[in-house]
Amino acid sequence: MQTPRPGRDILDRALRASWLAAIFIALVLAPSHPYDALSLLAGQLIAFLHFMFLRKIVKLFTEKRGGAGALIAIKLVLVYGGLMALMSWGRVRYAPLCAGFALPFLALFLKSMMLAFGAGPASLWRRPRQPVGGSGVSGAAVIAILFVLAAASPALAGPPTVTDTPASSKTHAGEAAIPDPSHPQPAASAHHEEGAAELPNWLVILHDWNPDNPVITWLDENQVIVFAWIAGFLFLFISWIAMRNAKMVPGVLQNAIEWMVESMENIAGGLLGEKHIQRHFPIIGALFFYILTINMLGIIPGMKSATSSLDLTLALALITFLYVQFWGIRNLGIVGYLDHLAGSPRDAIGWAMLPVMLPVHVLGELAKPVSLSCRLFGNIFGEDTLIVVFVGATAMLIKASLVALAVPPMAGITALFMMLQTLTSIVQALIFSLLATVYLYMMLPHEEHGPEESHA
């Protein structure tokens, strides 16, 4: 009898569904927008190849067979090289290409949600009579989905629009640029104003070195997306290195990872309780470690903290908000969820206050992602601004030939701020994840709050 493969079956069904959706959308677009249809199918093909290669690579790693390195090299050439070649081609549109690339991820996400619903109560109108156990999806999968969604959310607005410069105002090498008052360039000035609040990273330096390369230009215009993906892959790589050969007597790296995970699980478990933490810790741990990796990435010279952009912090907050609302409906049922938003009126005074309490509770729920995103963004952005101020002051003193006055004090201040940034990065990641835990706790059924509160 053949061994069942639920994960592979879900992936196969999701890929088939995404192909059907891509072909249908392409047929609708083809008569009026043929290149958009071609771009959509190209993005679907790139994502399909990505999943196929990823499946083979994971199989080779798990079975400890050779050839994984060669397969990774082939994947880099075909998938990422093909994606860059498509982006360099002028006729391929960016938005439909990204939509086609995202179709398999969306289909896989919807299949997972359908599986989650199937494992729970038969209807959302009633609560399960007994708590559902199990940890749900694994932490690594949640982290991967998290940074895919977070990095994709700022990309929905697309790259900034640059006003075309007329031929009469173009300059040749060695000539001074003559501004044309009839054709302002707001996008370029906004880019420089935004870059003034942080030190230049390797993408800015690379773009200054080769400004005519379309791939480098796209990377420079979408720095938040690039560094969000870098942080996600960096954490997944470190976790894989630490846990690929897990031992009963752990090494230094495995011991550090296990200690951080257990500590975070104990803190969150004190709020949610033992019967809920196993299900919800993957998303809570994913938020903490992903935000921590992004924050710490900005301390490395030449790198950038993507959380210094409100786009990414708002994306993370919206993911948290949707997750909390989903489990609020899942735990309470739709009727119980509406009762929770109404303030659980049980007497005449409660029902009389319903027109006031319902808008207040709805505004309170909507204010949660705003507060989460603004708090994280403000702290990380403020740290980057302070470092820029002190580095700029050091440069001014050196320019004034006051090297002895500039270097020793500023070096000490910069080191102090790096220590402060490390502490703030940990604290902000902890605050974000613990607030998400509190919001989840508030969505638990009301009769379970009493014992849980006394235990906490």
C-alpha positions in Angstrom: 0.0 0.0 0.0 1.4 3.4 -0.9 2.2 5.7 2.0 -0.2 8.8 2.1 1.5 12.1 1.4 -0.9 14.8 2.6 1.6 17.7 2.2 2.5 16.7 -1.3 -1.1 16.2 -2.2 -2.0 19.7 -1.0 0.8 21.2 -3.0 -0.2 19.3 -6.2 -3.8 20.4 -5.9 -2.8 24.0 -5.2 -0.5 24.1 -8.2 -3.2 22.6 -10.4 -5.7 25.1 -9.2 -3.3 28.0 -9.7 -2.6 26.8 -13.3 -6.4 26.7 -14.0 -6.8 30.2 -12.6 -3.9 31.6 -14.5 -5.0 30.1 -17.8 -8.6 31.4 -17.3 -7.4 34.9 -16.4 -4.9 34.9 -19.3 -7.7 34.0 -21.7 -9.8 36.8 -20.5 -6.9 39.3 -20.8 -5.5 38.1 -24.1 -7.8 39.9 -26.5 -7.3 43.4 -25.1 -4.0 43.0 -23.1 -1.9 40.2 -24.6 1.3 41.2 -22.9 -0.4 41.3 -19.5 -1.7 37.7 -20.2 1.8 36.7 -21.1 3.3 38.3 -18.0 0.7 36.5 -15.8 1.5 33.1 -17.3 5.3 33.8 -17.0 4.9 34.6 -13.3 2.9 31.4 -12.8 5.6 29.3 -14.6 8.4 30.8 -12.5 6.5 30.1 -9.3 5.7 26.5 -10.5 9.4 25.9 -11.3 10.3 27.3 -7.8 8.0 24.8 -6.1 9.2 21.9 -8.2 12.8 22.6 -7.5 12.1 23.2 -3.9 10.4 19.9 -3.5 13.3 18.0 -5.1 15.9 19.9 -3.0 14.0 19.2 0.3 13.8 15.5 -0.7 17.5 15.3 -1.4 18.3 16.9 2.0 15.9 14.8 4.0 17.1 11.6 2.4 20.8 12.7 2.7 21.5 12.1 -1.0 23.9 13.9 -3.2 23.2 16.3 -6.0 21.4 19.0 -3.9 24.1 21.6 -4.6 23.8 21.1 -8.4 20.0 21.3 -8.2 20.2 24.5 -6.2 22.5 26.0 -8.9 20.1 25.0 -11.6 17.3 26.5 -9.7 19.1 29.8 -9.3 19.8 30.0 -13.0 16.4 29.0 -14.2 14.1 30.5 -11.6 15.8 33.7 -10.5 17.7 34.2 -13.7 14.5 33.8 -15.7 12.7 36.2 -13.4 15.4 38.9 -13.8 15.4 38.3 -17.6 11.7 38.8 -17.7 11.9 41.9 -15.6 14.6 43.3 -17.9 12.4 42.8 -20.9 10.5 46.0 -21.6 7.2 44.4 -22.7 6.6 42.4 -19.5 4.4 44.2 -17.1 5.4 44.2 -13.4 1.9 43.9 -11.8 0.6 40.9 -13.8 4.0 39.2 -13.4 3.8 39.5 -9.6 0.2 38.4 -9.7 1.1 35.3 -11.7 4.0 34.5 -9.3 1.7 34.9 -6.3 -1.1 32.7 -7.6 0.4 29.3 -6.4 1.1 30.9 -3.0 -2.5 32.1 -2.8 -3.9 28.7 -3.8 -1.7 27.0 -1.2 -2.8 29.4 1.4 -6.5 28.9 0.6 -6.0 25.1 0.6 -4.4 25.3 4.0 -7.3 27.4 5.3 -9.8 24.9 3.9 -7.8 22.1 5.7 -7.9 24.2 8.9 -11.6 24.6 8.7 -12.1 21.0 7.9 -10.2 20.0 11.1 -12.3 22.3 13.3 -16.0 22.6 14.0 -18.5 21.8 11.3 -19.9 25.3 11.4 -18.7 28.7 12.3 -22.0 29.4 13.9 -21.2 27.4 17.0 -18.1 26.9 19.1 -16.4 23.5 19.5 -17.6 21.8 22.6 -14.1 20.7 23.5 -10.9 22.6 22.9 -9.0 21.6 19.8 -5.4 20.5 20.6 -2.4 20.2 18.5 0.1 22.7 17.4 -1.3 23.3 13.9 1.3 24.2 11.3 5.0 24.2 12.1 6.9 27.3 13.1 9.1 27.3 10.1 6.1 27.2 7.7 4.4 30.0 9.6 7.6 32.1 9.4 7.9 31.5 5.7 4.2 32.5 5.1 4.6 35.5 7.4 7.5 37.1 5.7 6.1 36.3 2.2 2.9 38.1 3.1 4.7 40.9 4.9 7.1 41.5 2.1 4.4 41.3 -0.6 2.1 43.8 1.1 4.4 46.9 0.5 4.8 45.7 -3.1 1.1 46.2 -3.9 1.7 49.9 -4.4 4.3 49.0 -7.0 7.6 51.0 -7.7 7.4 54.8 -7.5 6.4 56.5 -10.7 9.2 58.5 -12.2 8.2 61.4 -14.6 9.8 61.0 -18.0 12.4 63.6 -18.8 12.1 65.2 -22.2 15.0 64.8 -24.6 15.8 68.5 -24.5 16.7 68.3 -20.8 18.8 65.1 -21.0 22.5 65.7 -20.3 25.6 64.1 -21.7 28.6 63.0 -19.8 30.5 65.9 -18.4 27.6 68.4 -18.8 25.7 70.0 -16.0 22.1 69.0 -15.5 19.7 71.7 -16.5 16.4 71.4 -14.6 13.2 71.9 -16.7 10.6 73.8 -14.6 7.8 72.4 -16.8 8.7 68.8 -16.0 9.4 68.4 -12.2 10.6 65.1 -10.8 8.9 64.6 -7.5 9.7 60.9 -7.2 13.5 61.5 -7.4 13.4 64.2 -4.7 11.2 62.1 -2.5 13.7 59.2 -2.8 16.6 61.4 -1.7 14.6 62.9 1.2 13.6 59.4 2.4 17.2 58.3 2.1 18.4 61.2 4.2 17.0 59.6 7.4 19.3 56.5 7.2 22.8 55.6 6.3 23.4 54.3 2.8 23.1 50.5 2.4 24.7 48.2 -0.2 21.7 48.7 -2.5 22.1 52.4 -2.6 25.9 52.1 -3.2 25.2 49.5 -5.9 22.7 51.8 -7.6 25.0 54.7 -7.5 27.7 52.5 -9.1 25.5 51.3 -11.9 22.3 53.5 -12.2 21.3 52.3 -15.6 20.8 48.6 -14.7 17.0 47.9 -14.5 17.3 45.1 -12.0 19.5 47.2 -9.6 17.1 50.1 -10.1 14.1 47.9 -9.1 16.0 46.6 -6.1 16.9 50.1 -5.0 13.3 51.3 -5.4 12.0 48.3 -3.4 14.5 48.2 -0.5 11.9 47.3 2.1 10.9 44.2 0.2 14.5 43.1 -0.5 15.6 43.5 3.1 12.4 41.8 4.5 13.2 38.8 2.3 16.8 38.8 3.3 15.9 38.8 7.0 13.4 36.0 6.5 15.8 33.8 4.6 18.6 34.6 7.1 16.6 33.4 10.1 15.4 30.3 8.3 19.0 29.5 7.3 20.3 30.0 10.8 17.5 27.8 12.2 18.3 25.1 9.6 22.0 25.2 10.4 21.3 24.9 14.1 18.7 22.1 13.9 19.7 20.0 10.9 21.7 17.6 13.1 19.8 17.9 16.5 21.5 16.1 19.3 20.6 15.2 22.8 23.6 17.1 24.1 23.2 20.3 22.0 25.9 22.4 20.6 26.3 26.2 21.2 24.0 27.2 18.3 21.4 24.6 18.9 21.4 25.4 22.6 20.9 29.1 21.9 18.0 28.5 19.5 16.3 26.1 21.9 16.7 28.4 24.8 15.2 31.3 22.9 12.2 29.3 21.7 11.5 27.7 25.1 11.8 31.1 26.8 9.4 32.8 24.4 7.0 29.8 24.7 7.0 30.1 28.5 6.3 33.8 28.4 3.5 33.5 25.9 2.2 30.3 27.6 1.8 32.2 30.8 -0.8 34.5 29.0 -2.6 32.0 26.9 -2.4 28.8 29.0 -1.1 25.4 28.1 -4.1 24.2 26.1 -3.9 27.2 23.7 -0.2 27.9 23.4 0.6 24.8 21.3 -1.8 25.9 18.6 -0.9 29.6 18.6 2.8 29.6 19.4 3.9 29.2 15.8 2.5 32.6 14.8 3.6 34.2 18.0 7.1 32.8 17.7 7.2 33.7 14.0 6.3 37.3 14.8 9.0 37.6 17.5 11.9 36.0 15.7 11.1 37.5 12.3 10.8 41.1 13.7 13.9 40.5 15.9 15.9 39.4 12.8 14.8 42.4 10.8 15.6 44.8 13.7 19.1 43.3 14.3 19.8 43.4 10.6 19.9 47.2 10.7 22.9 47.1 13.1 25.1 45.5 10.5 26.9 48.2 8.4 25.6 48.3 4.9 22.2 46.7 5.8 18.9 48.2 6.7 16.0 47.5 9.1 12.9 47.1 7.0 10.8 47.8 10.1 12.0 51.4 9.8 9.3 51.6 7.0 5.7 52.0 7.9 4.7 49.8 5.0 6.3 46.6 6.5 5.2 47.3 10.1 1.6 47.9 8.9 1.7 44.7 6.9 2.8 42.7 9.9 0.1 44.4 12.0 -2.6 43.5 9.5 -1.5 39.9 9.4 -1.8 39.8 13.2 -5.1 41.6 13.1 -6.6 39.1 10.5 -5.2 36.1 12.5 -6.8 37.4 15.7 -10.2 38.1 14.1 -10.1 34.6 12.4 -9.6 32.8 15.7 -12.1 35.1 17.4 -14.7 33.9 15.0 -13.4 30.3 15.2 -13.5 30.3 19.0 -16.7 32.2 19.7 -18.7 31.6 16.5 -20.1 34.5 14.5 -22.9 35.1 17.1 -20.4 35.0 20.0 -18.0 37.2 18.1 -20.7 39.9 17.5 -21.7 39.6 21.1 -18.0 40.2 22.1 -17.9 43.3 19.9 -21.2 44.6 21.4 -19.7 44.3 24.9 -21.7 41.2 25.9 -24.9 43.0 27.0 -26.9 41.0 29.5 -29.3 43.5 31.1 -31.4 46.5 30.1 -28.5 49.0 30.7 -26.2 46.9 28.5 -28.6 46.8 25.7 -29.3 50.6 26.1 -25.5 51.2 25.8 -25.3 49.0 22.7 -25.3 52.0 20.2 -22.3 53.4 22.1 -20.4 50.3 22.9 -20.5 48.6 19.5 -18.7 51.5 17.6 -16.2 51.8 20.5 -15.3 48.2 20.4 -15.1 48.2 16.6 -12.8 51.2 16.7 -10.8 49.5 19.4 -10.2 46.5 17.2 -9.3 48.7 14.2 -6.9 50.7 16.3 -4.9 47.6 17.3 -3.0 47.2 13.9 -2.4 51.0 13.8 -0.9 51.1 17.3 1.2 48.0 16.6 2.6 49.3 13.3 3.2 52.9 14.5 5.0 51.8 17.7 7.4 49.5 16.0 8.0 51.9 13.1 8.6 54.9 15.4 11.2 53.2 17.6 13.2 51.7 14.8 13.0 54.8 12.6 14.0 57.0 15.6 17.1 54.8 16.2 18.2 55.1 12.5 17.7 58.9 12.6 19.8 59.3 15.8 22.7 57.3 14.2 22.5 59.4 11.1 22.6 62.6 13.2 25.8 61.5 15.1 27.5 60.2 12.0 26.7 63.5 10.3 28.1 65.4 13.2 31.3 63.3 13.1 31.7 64.0 9.4 31.3 67.8 10.0 33.9 67.8 12.7 36.3 65.9 10.5 35.7 68.3 7.6 36.6 71.1 10.0 39.9 69.4 10.8 38.8 68.5 14.3 39.6 64.9 14.1 40.9 64.5 17.6 37.6 66.0 18.9 35.4 64.0 16.5 36.6 60.4 16.4 37.0 59.3 20.1 33.8 60.8 21.5 31.7 59.9 18.4 33.1 56.4 18.3 32.0 55.9 21.9 28.6 57.4 21.3 28.0 55.3 18.2 29.0 52.1 20.1 26.6 53.1 22.9 23.8 53.7 20.4 24.5 50.3 18.8 24.1 48.7 22.2 20.9 50.6 22.8 19.6 49.6 19.3 20.3 46.0 20.2 18.3 46.3 23.4 15.5 48.2 21.7 15.3 45.6 18.8 14.7 42.8 21.3 12.2 44.8 23.4 10.2 45.9 20.4 10.0 42.4 18.9 8.9 41.2 22.4 6.3 43.9 22.8 4.8 43.3 19.3 4.5 39.5 19.9 3.2 39.8 23.4 0.5 42.3 22.4 -0.5 39.9 19.7 -0.7 37.2 22.4 -2.9 39.5 24.6 -5.2 40.2 21.6 -5.6 36.4 21.1 -6.3 35.9 24.8 -9.1 38.5 24.6 -10.7 36.4 21.8 -10.9 33.3 23.9 -14.4 32.2 25.1 -15.4 34.3 28.1 -16.1 31.4 30.4 -12.4 30.3 30.1 -11.0 33.6 31.2 -11.4 33.1 34.9 -9.1 30.1 35.5 -6.7 31.4 32.9 -6.4 34.7 34.6 -5.8 33.2 38.0 -3.2 30.9 36.6 -1.4 33.8 34.9 
